[in-house]
Each structure stands twice: as structure tokens, then as C-alpha cells.
Amino acid sequence: MENQGFIEQVVKRKNGTKQLVIKISAVLILLMVPVIAAVLTVATGIAYIMWVGLFVFLGGIYGVWYTFSCQKVEYEYSVTGNDLDIAKIISLRKRKKICRVPISEITELTRDEEKINSVRVLKTFFAARDINSKGESYYALFNDPAYGKCLLVFDPNEQILEGMKPKLDKRIVLRLFYNKDV
């Protein structure tokens, strides 16, 4: 039976070394503010600078909290009819649409990264849990009117794949779900 309803999945992104470097840098910059304020106060003899440094430090605490919270990223996959919608949710307060893929326009859907590396794409959309993981993510090639040949890297669960199944090309379905090459 075909599933014509709405299927949704939320995937949390794993924080890597880039996010760790951003967090450490934010804290180090925050800790430099009182040191710089103290050095300037001693060098110039103006006590007003210490008060300015205190207020900048208090504002910096909010900035560090905001930076930490912006590192919490989730991707939402939803299948509605013939469309696969991918959205990026940042810290549960900001939602950004990444792409909308017509499922019938997908020319390749595989976990094999070697197949995808040989194809030249003009635009790549990353919506995977961990970009550096091997063999976990699916790679979908599709043609977009605005960008041309595009690649989508994402981590769908079985429900999303089952929702996509009726609209996918038959050779992709045979290869992906039944392990038969056509």
C-alpha cells in the first residue's frame, strides 16, 4: 500500500572538532577581556576602563552562551507526496530550508561513496548526522532547475525510505531495497 501521508524524521548533528574549536575560542576571547581591561587601567591610570571591561565581560557571557547554543544543529527530513524537504534547525529557535528534492527526480540513491565521487556535481547539500562517517549516510543525486546536478548527503531512517519508495525510479528501488542490479 502506498503511503501518501506525511513522514518526518529529526537527526541531531554530532559536534566535531570545528565546533569544539569555536567553543574554546569564544571562552578564551571572553577571558581576555578582563585581562586587557586591567592592563589598560594600570597603563593609563583611568579606573573607568575597568568598569567598561566589566560590562563588556558581562555582555560577553551572553555572547558565549549564544555561540554555544548555536552549535546545536538538527536536520529535519520530511516526505510529503513526491517531495523530500530538508530543513536545518539551529538551537530550536531558527529554521532554515536547505532544499526540496522531487523524489521522482532522484537519479541515484546509494550508500556507496565511490560511485558518487566519480560524478561531477555543481551543488552539495549536507544534512547528515556526521559528515566524516563512512557508510552511514545516503547519497542522492538529482537535477535541480536552479543549480543543475546536485548531491544530497543525509541519514534517513527506514520510514523515510519507505515513504520515498513509491516515487523512486524502479531500478533504484530494486537495487536499494531488494539488492538486485538491473
Secondary structure as GFF3:
##gff-version 3
##sequence-region A 1 182
A	DSSP	beta_strand	6	12	.	.	.	ID=ss1
A	DSSP	alpha_helix	17	44	.	.	.	ID=ss2
A	DSSP	alpha_helix	48	70	.	.	.	ID=ss3
A	DSSP	beta_strand	73	80	.	.	.	ID=ss4
A	DSSP	beta_strand	83	90	.	.	.	ID=ss5
A	DSSP	beta_strand	94	102	.	.	.	ID=ss6
A	DSSP	three_ten_helix	103	105	.	.	.	ID=ss7
A	DSSP	beta_strand	106	110	.	.	.	ID=ss8
A	DSSP	alpha_helix	113	117	.	.	.	ID=ss9
A	DSSP	beta_strand	123	127	.	.	.	ID=ss10
A	DSSP	beta_strand	138	144	.	.	.	ID=ss11
A	DSSP	beta_strand	148	154	.	.	.	ID=ss12
A	DSSP	alpha_helix	158	164	.	.	.	ID=ss13
A	DSSP	three_ten_helix	165	167	.	.	.	ID=ss14
A	DSSP	alpha_helix	170	178	.	.	.	ID=ss15
###
